[in-house]
Amino acid sequence: MPTRKTTASADVLRGPREQSPTENSRTLVDHTGAWLSTINECQREIMDFIQMRLSKDGETTRELFNCRSPTEVAEVQSRWIQETFKDYGAETTKMLAIYTKQAATVVQNKR
């Protein structure tokens, strides 16, 4: 009987053991709801973040129009840059937490 050659990528796609089409379908159905839930959670998080950032950016723009000196402009811009980096860092952490939670759930369900 000839041996079948497999590639590493085929092993990853197939998983630790070959699954029948029925098992593949069941696995897909089992995890589709969880992934849709995760996508929904991510979309809500992104929309909330965009809304928050647009609000802050508008506030900063209003502050810039009220500045009376270049020093005031530099202070407002400096504060805006610091807050922006802090906000994006916090948002990245939130998004990673959402994906990590989902991945942990999938791994736990496979055991």
VOZA-468249 format. One record per atom (N, C-alpha, C, O): residue number from 0; residue in three letters; atom name; x, y, z. Coordinates in nm, 2 decimals. Layout:
# residues N
{NUM,ala,CA,{X,Y,Z}}
...
This chain:
# residues 111
{0,met,N,{0.08,-0.12,0.00}}
{0,met,CA,{0.00,0.00,0.00}}
{0,met,C,{0.09,0.12,0.00}}
{0,met,O,{0.18,0.13,0.08}}
{1,pro,N,{0.07,0.22,-0.09}}
{1,pro,CA,{0.15,0.33,-0.10}}
{1,pro,C,{0.13,0.43,0.02}}
{1,pro,O,{0.02,0.44,0.07}}
{2,thr,N,{0.23,0.49,0.06}}
{2,thr,CA,{0.22,0.59,0.17}}
{2,thr,C,{0.18,0.72,0.12}}
{2,thr,O,{0.21,0.76,0.00}}
{3,arg,N,{0.10,0.79,0.19}}
{3,arg,CA,{0.05,0.92,0.15}}
{3,arg,C,{0.13,1.03,0.20}}
{3,arg,O,{0.16,1.03,0.32}}
{4,lys,N,{0.18,1.12,0.12}}
{4,lys,CA,{0.26,1.23,0.16}}
{4,lys,C,{0.17,1.34,0.21}}
{4,lys,O,{0.06,1.37,0.15}}
{5,thr,N,{0.21,1.40,0.32}}
{5,thr,CA,{0.13,1.51,0.37}}
{5,thr,C,{0.23,1.63,0.39}}
{5,thr,O,{0.35,1.61,0.41}}
{6,thr,N,{0.17,1.75,0.38}}
{6,thr,CA,{0.26,1.86,0.41}}
{6,thr,C,{0.21,1.92,0.54}}
{6,thr,O,{0.11,1.89,0.60}}
{7,ala,N,{0.30,2.00,0.60}}
{7,ala,CA,{0.27,2.06,0.73}}
{7,ala,C,{0.14,2.15,0.72}}
{7,ala,O,{0.06,2.14,0.81}}
{8,ser,N,{0.12,2.22,0.61}}
{8,ser,CA,{0.00,2.30,0.60}}
{8,ser,C,{-0.12,2.21,0.59}}
{8,ser,O,{-0.23,2.25,0.64}}
{9,ala,N,{-0.11,2.10,0.53}}
{9,ala,CA,{-0.23,2.01,0.52}}
{9,ala,C,{-0.26,1.95,0.66}}
{9,ala,O,{-0.38,1.94,0.69}}
{10,asp,N,{-0.16,1.93,0.74}}
{10,asp,CA,{-0.18,1.88,0.87}}
{10,asp,C,{-0.25,1.98,0.96}}
{10,asp,O,{-0.34,1.95,1.04}}
{11,val,N,{-0.21,2.11,0.94}}
{11,val,CA,{-0.27,2.22,1.01}}
{11,val,C,{-0.42,2.23,0.98}}
{11,val,O,{-0.51,2.24,1.06}}
{12,leu,N,{-0.45,2.23,0.85}}
{12,leu,CA,{-0.58,2.24,0.80}}
{12,leu,C,{-0.67,2.12,0.85}}
{12,leu,O,{-0.79,2.14,0.88}}
{13,arg,N,{-0.61,2.01,0.84}}
{13,arg,CA,{-0.69,1.89,0.88}}
{13,arg,C,{-0.70,1.87,1.03}}
{13,arg,O,{-0.80,1.82,1.08}}
{14,gly,N,{-0.61,1.93,1.10}}
{14,gly,CA,{-0.61,1.92,1.25}}
{14,gly,C,{-0.53,1.80,1.30}}
{14,gly,O,{-0.47,1.73,1.22}}
{15,pro,N,{-0.54,1.77,1.43}}
{15,pro,CA,{-0.46,1.66,1.48}}
{15,pro,C,{-0.50,1.52,1.43}}
{15,pro,O,{-0.42,1.43,1.43}}
{16,arg,N,{-0.62,1.51,1.38}}
{16,arg,CA,{-0.66,1.38,1.32}}
{16,arg,C,{-0.75,1.42,1.20}}
{16,arg,O,{-0.82,1.52,1.20}}
{17,glu,N,{-0.76,1.33,1.11}}
{17,glu,CA,{-0.85,1.35,1.00}}
{17,glu,C,{-0.99,1.34,1.04}}
{17,glu,O,{-1.03,1.25,1.12}}
{18,gln,N,{-1.08,1.43,0.99}}
{18,gln,CA,{-1.22,1.43,1.03}}
{18,gln,C,{-1.30,1.40,0.91}}
{18,gln,O,{-1.26,1.44,0.79}}
{19,ser,N,{-1.41,1.34,0.93}}
{19,ser,CA,{-1.50,1.31,0.82}}
{19,ser,C,{-1.57,1.44,0.79}}
{19,ser,O,{-1.58,1.53,0.87}}
{20,pro,N,{-1.64,1.44,0.67}}
{20,pro,CA,{-1.71,1.56,0.63}}
{20,pro,C,{-1.82,1.60,0.74}}
{20,pro,O,{-1.85,1.71,0.76}}
{21,thr,N,{-1.88,1.49,0.80}}
{21,thr,CA,{-1.98,1.52,0.90}}
{21,thr,C,{-1.92,1.58,1.02}}
{21,thr,O,{-1.98,1.68,1.08}}
{22,glu,N,{-1.81,1.53,1.06}}
{22,glu,CA,{-1.74,1.59,1.18}}
{22,glu,C,{-1.70,1.74,1.15}}
{22,glu,O,{-1.71,1.82,1.23}}
{23,asn,N,{-1.65,1.76,1.03}}
{23,asn,CA,{-1.61,1.90,0.99}}
{23,asn,C,{-1.73,1.99,0.99}}
{23,asn,O,{-1.72,2.10,1.04}}
{24,ser,N,{-1.84,1.95,0.94}}
{24,ser,CA,{-1.96,2.03,0.94}}
{24,ser,C,{-2.01,2.06,1.08}}
{24,ser,O,{-2.04,2.17,1.11}}
{25,arg,N,{-2.00,1.96,1.17}}
{25,arg,CA,{-2.05,1.97,1.31}}
{25,arg,C,{-1.95,2.07,1.38}}
{25,arg,O,{-2.00,2.16,1.45}}
{26,thr,N,{-1.82,2.06,1.35}}
{26,thr,CA,{-1.73,2.15,1.42}}
{26,thr,C,{-1.75,2.29,1.37}}
{26,thr,O,{-1.75,2.39,1.45}}
{27,leu,N,{-1.78,2.31,1.24}}
{27,leu,CA,{-1.81,2.44,1.19}}
{27,leu,C,{-1.93,2.50,1.25}}
{27,leu,O,{-1.93,2.62,1.29}}
{28,val,N,{-2.04,2.42,1.26}}
{28,val,CA,{-2.16,2.47,1.31}}
{28,val,C,{-2.14,2.51,1.46}}
{28,val,O,{-2.20,2.61,1.51}}
{29,asp,N,{-2.07,2.42,1.53}}
{29,asp,CA,{-2.05,2.44,1.68}}
{29,asp,C,{-1.98,2.58,1.70}}
{29,asp,O,{-2.01,2.64,1.80}}
{30,his,N,{-1.89,2.61,1.62}}
{30,his,CA,{-1.80,2.73,1.64}}
{30,his,C,{-1.85,2.86,1.57}}
{30,his,O,{-1.81,2.97,1.60}}
{31,thr,N,{-1.94,2.84,1.48}}
{31,thr,CA,{-1.99,2.96,1.40}}
{31,thr,C,{-2.06,3.06,1.49}}
{31,thr,O,{-2.03,3.18,1.48}}
{32,gly,N,{-2.14,3.01,1.58}}
{32,gly,CA,{-2.21,3.10,1.67}}
{32,gly,C,{-2.12,3.18,1.76}}
{32,gly,O,{-2.13,3.30,1.78}}
{33,ala,N,{-2.02,3.11,1.81}}
{33,ala,CA,{-1.92,3.18,1.89}}
{33,ala,C,{-1.84,3.28,1.82}}
{33,ala,O,{-1.82,3.39,1.87}}
{34,trp,N,{-1.80,3.25,1.69}}
{34,trp,CA,{-1.73,3.35,1.62}}
{34,trp,C,{-1.81,3.46,1.58}}
{34,trp,O,{-1.76,3.58,1.58}}
{35,leu,N,{-1.94,3.44,1.54}}
{35,leu,CA,{-2.03,3.55,1.51}}
{35,leu,C,{-2.05,3.64,1.63}}
{35,leu,O,{-2.05,3.77,1.62}}
{36,ser,N,{-2.06,3.58,1.75}}
{36,ser,CA,{-2.07,3.66,1.87}}
{36,ser,C,{-1.94,3.74,1.90}}
{36,ser,O,{-1.95,3.86,1.94}}
{37,thr,N,{-1.83,3.69,1.87}}
{37,thr,CA,{-1.70,3.76,1.89}}
{37,thr,C,{-1.69,3.87,1.79}}
{37,thr,O,{-1.65,3.98,1.82}}
{38,ile,N,{-1.73,3.85,1.66}}
{38,ile,CA,{-1.72,3.95,1.56}}
{38,ile,C,{-1.82,4.07,1.60}}
{38,ile,O,{-1.78,4.18,1.59}}
{39,asn,N,{-1.94,4.03,1.65}}
{39,asn,CA,{-2.03,4.13,1.70}}
{39,asn,C,{-1.98,4.22,1.81}}
{39,asn,O,{-1.99,4.34,1.81}}
{40,glu,N,{-1.91,4.15,1.91}}
{40,glu,CA,{-1.85,4.22,2.02}}
{40,glu,C,{-1.74,4.31,1.97}}
{40,glu,O,{-1.73,4.42,2.02}}
{41,cys,N,{-1.66,4.27,1.88}}
{41,cys,CA,{-1.55,4.35,1.82}}
{41,cys,C,{-1.61,4.47,1.75}}
{41,cys,O,{-1.55,4.58,1.77}}
{42,gln,N,{-1.71,4.45,1.67}}
{42,gln,CA,{-1.77,4.56,1.60}}
{42,gln,C,{-1.83,4.67,1.70}}
{42,gln,O,{-1.81,4.79,1.67}}
{43,arg,N,{-1.89,4.62,1.80}}
{43,arg,CA,{-1.95,4.72,1.90}}
{43,arg,C,{-1.83,4.79,1.97}}
{43,arg,O,{-1.84,4.92,1.98}}
{44,glu,N,{-1.73,4.72,2.00}}
{44,glu,CA,{-1.61,4.78,2.07}}
{44,glu,C,{-1.55,4.89,1.97}}
{44,glu,O,{-1.51,5.00,2.02}}
{45,ile,N,{-1.53,4.85,1.85}}
{45,ile,CA,{-1.47,4.95,1.75}}
{45,ile,C,{-1.56,5.07,1.73}}
{45,ile,O,{-1.51,5.18,1.73}}
{46,met,N,{-1.69,5.05,1.72}}
{46,met,CA,{-1.78,5.17,1.71}}
{46,met,C,{-1.77,5.26,1.83}}
{46,met,O,{-1.77,5.38,1.82}}
{47,asp,N,{-1.77,5.20,1.95}}
{47,asp,CA,{-1.76,5.28,2.07}}
{47,asp,C,{-1.63,5.36,2.07}}
{47,asp,O,{-1.63,5.47,2.11}}
{48,phe,N,{-1.53,5.29,2.03}}
{48,phe,CA,{-1.39,5.36,2.03}}
{48,phe,C,{-1.39,5.47,1.93}}
{48,phe,O,{-1.35,5.58,1.96}}
{49,ile,N,{-1.45,5.45,1.81}}
{49,ile,CA,{-1.45,5.56,1.71}}
{49,ile,C,{-1.53,5.68,1.76}}
{49,ile,O,{-1.49,5.79,1.75}}
{50,gln,N,{-1.64,5.65,1.82}}
{50,gln,CA,{-1.73,5.75,1.88}}
{50,gln,C,{-1.65,5.83,1.98}}
{50,gln,O,{-1.66,5.96,1.98}}
{51,met,N,{-1.59,5.76,2.07}}
{51,met,CA,{-1.51,5.83,2.18}}
{51,met,C,{-1.40,5.91,2.12}}
{51,met,O,{-1.38,6.03,2.17}}
{52,arg,N,{-1.32,5.86,2.02}}
{52,arg,CA,{-1.21,5.93,1.97}}
{52,arg,C,{-1.26,6.06,1.89}}
{52,arg,O,{-1.20,6.16,1.90}}
{53,leu,N,{-1.37,6.04,1.81}}
{53,leu,CA,{-1.42,6.16,1.74}}
{53,leu,C,{-1.47,6.27,1.84}}
{53,leu,O,{-1.45,6.39,1.81}}
{54,ser,N,{-1.53,6.23,1.95}}
{54,ser,CA,{-1.57,6.33,2.05}}
{54,ser,C,{-1.45,6.40,2.10}}
{54,ser,O,{-1.45,6.52,2.11}}
{55,lys,N,{-1.34,6.32,2.14}}
{55,lys,CA,{-1.22,6.39,2.19}}
{55,lys,C,{-1.15,6.48,2.09}}
{55,lys,O,{-1.10,6.58,2.12}}
{56,asp,N,{-1.15,6.43,1.96}}
{56,asp,CA,{-1.09,6.51,1.86}}
{56,asp,C,{-1.16,6.64,1.83}}
{56,asp,O,{-1.10,6.74,1.81}}
{57,gly,N,{-1.30,6.63,1.84}}
{57,gly,CA,{-1.38,6.75,1.83}}
{57,gly,C,{-1.35,6.85,1.94}}
{57,gly,O,{-1.34,6.97,1.92}}
{58,glu,N,{-1.34,6.80,2.06}}
{58,glu,CA,{-1.31,6.88,2.18}}
{58,glu,C,{-1.18,6.95,2.16}}
{58,glu,O,{-1.16,7.06,2.19}}
{59,thr,N,{-1.08,6.87,2.11}}
{59,thr,CA,{-0.94,6.93,2.09}}
{59,thr,C,{-0.95,7.04,1.99}}
{59,thr,O,{-0.88,7.14,2.00}}
{60,thr,N,{-1.02,7.02,1.88}}
{60,thr,CA,{-1.03,7.12,1.78}}
{60,thr,C,{-1.09,7.25,1.83}}
{60,thr,O,{-1.04,7.36,1.80}}
{61,arg,N,{-1.19,7.23,1.92}}
{61,arg,CA,{-1.25,7.35,1.98}}
{61,arg,C,{-1.15,7.42,2.07}}
{61,arg,O,{-1.14,7.55,2.07}}
{62,glu,N,{-1.07,7.34,2.14}}
{62,glu,CA,{-0.97,7.40,2.23}}
{62,glu,C,{-0.87,7.48,2.14}}
{62,glu,O,{-0.82,7.59,2.18}}
{63,leu,N,{-0.83,7.42,2.03}}
{63,leu,CA,{-0.73,7.48,1.94}}
{63,leu,C,{-0.78,7.62,1.89}}
{63,leu,O,{-0.70,7.71,1.88}}
{64,phe,N,{-0.91,7.62,1.86}}
{64,phe,CA,{-0.96,7.75,1.80}}
{64,phe,C,{-0.96,7.86,1.91}}
{64,phe,O,{-0.96,7.98,1.88}}
{65,asn,N,{-0.96,7.82,2.04}}
{65,asn,CA,{-0.97,7.92,2.15}}
{65,asn,C,{-0.83,7.95,2.20}}
{65,asn,O,{-0.81,8.04,2.29}}
{66,cys,N,{-0.72,7.89,2.14}}
{66,cys,CA,{-0.59,7.92,2.19}}
{66,cys,C,{-0.55,8.06,2.15}}
{66,cys,O,{-0.58,8.11,2.04}}
{67,arg,N,{-0.47,8.13,2.24}}
{67,arg,CA,{-0.43,8.26,2.21}}
{67,arg,C,{-0.28,8.28,2.18}}
{67,arg,O,{-0.23,8.38,2.15}}
{68,ser,N,{-0.21,8.17,2.20}}
{68,ser,CA,{-0.06,8.18,2.18}}
{68,ser,C,{-0.01,8.04,2.13}}
{68,ser,O,{-0.08,7.94,2.14}}
{69,pro,N,{0.10,8.04,2.06}}
{69,pro,CA,{0.16,7.92,2.02}}
{69,pro,C,{0.19,7.82,2.13}}
{69,pro,O,{0.19,7.70,2.11}}
{70,thr,N,{0.22,7.87,2.25}}
{70,thr,CA,{0.24,7.79,2.37}}
{70,thr,C,{0.12,7.71,2.40}}
{70,thr,O,{0.12,7.59,2.43}}
{71,glu,N,{0.00,7.78,2.40}}
{71,glu,CA,{-0.12,7.71,2.43}}
{71,glu,C,{-0.15,7.60,2.32}}
{71,glu,O,{-0.20,7.49,2.35}}
{72,val,N,{-0.12,7.63,2.20}}
{72,val,CA,{-0.14,7.53,2.09}}
{72,val,C,{-0.06,7.41,2.11}}
{72,val,O,{-0.10,7.30,2.10}}
{73,ala,N,{0.07,7.43,2.15}}
{73,ala,CA,{0.16,7.32,2.17}}
{73,ala,C,{0.11,7.24,2.29}}
{73,ala,O,{0.13,7.12,2.28}}
{74,glu,N,{0.06,7.30,2.39}}
{74,glu,CA,{0.01,7.23,2.51}}
{74,glu,C,{-0.11,7.14,2.47}}
{74,glu,O,{-0.12,7.02,2.51}}
{75,val,N,{-0.20,7.20,2.40}}
{75,val,CA,{-0.32,7.12,2.35}}
{75,val,C,{-0.28,7.01,2.26}}
{75,val,O,{-0.33,6.89,2.28}}
{76,gln,N,{-0.19,7.03,2.17}}
{76,gln,CA,{-0.15,6.93,2.08}}
{76,gln,C,{-0.07,6.82,2.15}}
{76,gln,O,{-0.09,6.70,2.13}}
{77,ser,N,{0.01,6.85,2.25}}
{77,ser,CA,{0.08,6.76,2.33}}
{77,ser,C,{-0.01,6.67,2.41}}
{77,ser,O,{0.01,6.54,2.41}}
{78,arg,N,{-0.11,6.73,2.47}}
{78,arg,CA,{-0.21,6.65,2.55}}
{78,arg,C,{-0.29,6.56,2.46}}
{78,arg,O,{-0.31,6.44,2.49}}
{79,trp,N,{-0.32,6.61,2.34}}
{79,trp,CA,{-0.40,6.53,2.24}}
{79,trp,C,{-0.32,6.41,2.20}}
{79,trp,O,{-0.37,6.30,2.19}}
{80,ile,N,{-0.19,6.43,2.17}}
{80,ile,CA,{-0.11,6.32,2.13}}
{80,ile,C,{-0.09,6.21,2.24}}
{80,ile,O,{-0.11,6.09,2.21}}
{81,gln,N,{-0.07,6.26,2.36}}
{81,gln,CA,{-0.06,6.16,2.47}}
{81,gln,C,{-0.19,6.08,2.49}}
{81,gln,O,{-0.18,5.96,2.51}}
{82,glu,N,{-0.30,6.15,2.49}}
{82,glu,CA,{-0.43,6.08,2.51}}
{82,glu,C,{-0.46,5.99,2.39}}
{82,glu,O,{-0.51,5.88,2.42}}
{83,thr,N,{-0.42,6.03,2.27}}
{83,thr,CA,{-0.45,5.94,2.16}}
{83,thr,C,{-0.37,5.81,2.17}}
{83,thr,O,{-0.42,5.70,2.15}}
{84,phe,N,{-0.24,5.82,2.20}}
{84,phe,CA,{-0.16,5.70,2.22}}
{84,phe,C,{-0.21,5.61,2.33}}
{84,phe,O,{-0.22,5.49,2.32}}
{85,lys,N,{-0.25,5.68,2.44}}
{85,lys,CA,{-0.31,5.60,2.56}}
{85,lys,C,{-0.44,5.53,2.52}}
{85,lys,O,{-0.46,5.41,2.55}}
{86,asp,N,{-0.52,5.60,2.44}}
{86,asp,CA,{-0.65,5.54,2.40}}
{86,asp,C,{-0.63,5.43,2.30}}
{86,asp,O,{-0.70,5.32,2.32}}
{87,tyr,N,{-0.54,5.44,2.21}}
{87,tyr,CA,{-0.52,5.34,2.11}}
{87,tyr,C,{-0.46,5.21,2.18}}
{87,tyr,O,{-0.49,5.10,2.14}}
{88,gly,N,{-0.37,5.24,2.27}}
{88,gly,CA,{-0.31,5.13,2.35}}
{88,gly,C,{-0.41,5.05,2.43}}
{88,gly,O,{-0.41,4.93,2.43}}
{89,ala,N,{-0.50,5.12,2.49}}
{89,ala,CA,{-0.61,5.06,2.57}}
{89,ala,C,{-0.70,4.98,2.48}}
{89,ala,O,{-0.75,4.88,2.52}}
{90,glu,N,{-0.73,5.04,2.36}}
{90,glu,CA,{-0.82,4.97,2.27}}
{90,glu,C,{-0.76,4.84,2.22}}
{90,glu,O,{-0.83,4.74,2.20}}
{91,thr,N,{-0.63,4.85,2.19}}
{91,thr,CA,{-0.56,4.73,2.14}}
{91,thr,C,{-0.57,4.62,2.25}}
{91,thr,O,{-0.59,4.50,2.22}}
{92,thr,N,{-0.55,4.66,2.37}}
{92,thr,CA,{-0.56,4.56,2.48}}
{92,thr,C,{-0.70,4.50,2.49}}
{92,thr,O,{-0.71,4.38,2.51}}
{93,lys,N,{-0.80,4.58,2.48}}
{93,lys,CA,{-0.94,4.53,2.48}}
{93,lys,C,{-0.97,4.44,2.36}}
{93,lys,O,{-1.03,4.33,2.39}}
{94,met,N,{-0.92,4.47,2.24}}
{94,met,CA,{-0.95,4.38,2.13}}
{94,met,C,{-0.87,4.25,2.15}}
{94,met,O,{-0.93,4.14,2.11}}
{95,leu,N,{-0.75,4.26,2.19}}
{95,leu,CA,{-0.68,4.13,2.22}}
{95,leu,C,{-0.74,4.05,2.32}}
{95,leu,O,{-0.75,3.92,2.31}}
{96,ala,N,{-0.80,4.11,2.42}}
{96,ala,CA,{-0.87,4.04,2.53}}
{96,ala,C,{-0.99,3.96,2.47}}
{96,ala,O,{-1.02,3.85,2.51}}
{97,ile,N,{-1.07,4.03,2.38}}
{97,ile,CA,{-1.18,3.97,2.32}}
{97,ile,C,{-1.14,3.85,2.24}}
{97,ile,O,{-1.20,3.74,2.25}}
{98,tyr,N,{-1.04,3.86,2.16}}
{98,tyr,CA,{-0.99,3.75,2.07}}
{98,tyr,C,{-0.93,3.64,2.16}}
{98,tyr,O,{-0.95,3.52,2.13}}
{99,thr,N,{-0.86,3.67,2.26}}
{99,thr,CA,{-0.80,3.57,2.35}}
{99,thr,C,{-0.91,3.49,2.43}}
{99,thr,O,{-0.90,3.37,2.44}}
{100,lys,N,{-1.01,3.56,2.47}}
{100,lys,CA,{-1.12,3.50,2.54}}
{100,lys,C,{-1.19,3.39,2.44}}
{100,lys,O,{-1.22,3.28,2.48}}
{101,gln,N,{-1.21,3.43,2.32}}
{101,gln,CA,{-1.27,3.34,2.22}}
{101,gln,C,{-1.18,3.22,2.19}}
{101,gln,O,{-1.23,3.11,2.19}}
{102,ala,N,{-1.05,3.25,2.17}}
{102,ala,CA,{-0.96,3.14,2.15}}
{102,ala,C,{-0.95,3.04,2.26}}
{102,ala,O,{-0.95,2.92,2.24}}
{103,ala,N,{-0.95,3.09,2.39}}
{103,ala,CA,{-0.95,3.01,2.50}}
{103,ala,C,{-1.08,2.92,2.51}}
{103,ala,O,{-1.08,2.81,2.55}}
{104,thr,N,{-1.19,2.98,2.47}}
{104,thr,CA,{-1.32,2.91,2.47}}
{104,thr,C,{-1.31,2.79,2.37}}
{104,thr,O,{-1.36,2.68,2.40}}
{105,val,N,{-1.26,2.82,2.25}}
{105,val,CA,{-1.25,2.72,2.15}}
{105,val,C,{-1.16,2.61,2.19}}
{105,val,O,{-1.19,2.49,2.18}}
{106,val,N,{-1.04,2.64,2.25}}
{106,val,CA,{-0.95,2.54,2.30}}
{106,val,C,{-1.01,2.46,2.41}}
{106,val,O,{-1.00,2.33,2.41}}
{107,gln,N,{-1.08,2.52,2.50}}
{107,gln,CA,{-1.15,2.45,2.61}}
{107,gln,C,{-1.25,2.35,2.56}}
{107,gln,O,{-1.27,2.24,2.61}}
{108,asn,N,{-1.33,2.39,2.46}}
{108,asn,CA,{-1.43,2.31,2.40}}
{108,asn,C,{-1.38,2.19,2.33}}
{108,asn,O,{-1.44,2.09,2.31}}
{109,lys,N,{-1.25,2.20,2.28}}
{109,lys,CA,{-1.19,2.09,2.20}}
{109,lys,C,{-1.14,1.98,2.30}}
{109,lys,O,{-1.12,1.87,2.25}}
{110,arg,N,{-1.13,2.01,2.42}}
{110,arg,CA,{-1.07,1.92,2.52}}
{110,arg,C,{-1.18,1.82,2.57}}
{110,arg,O,{-1.15,1.74,2.65}}
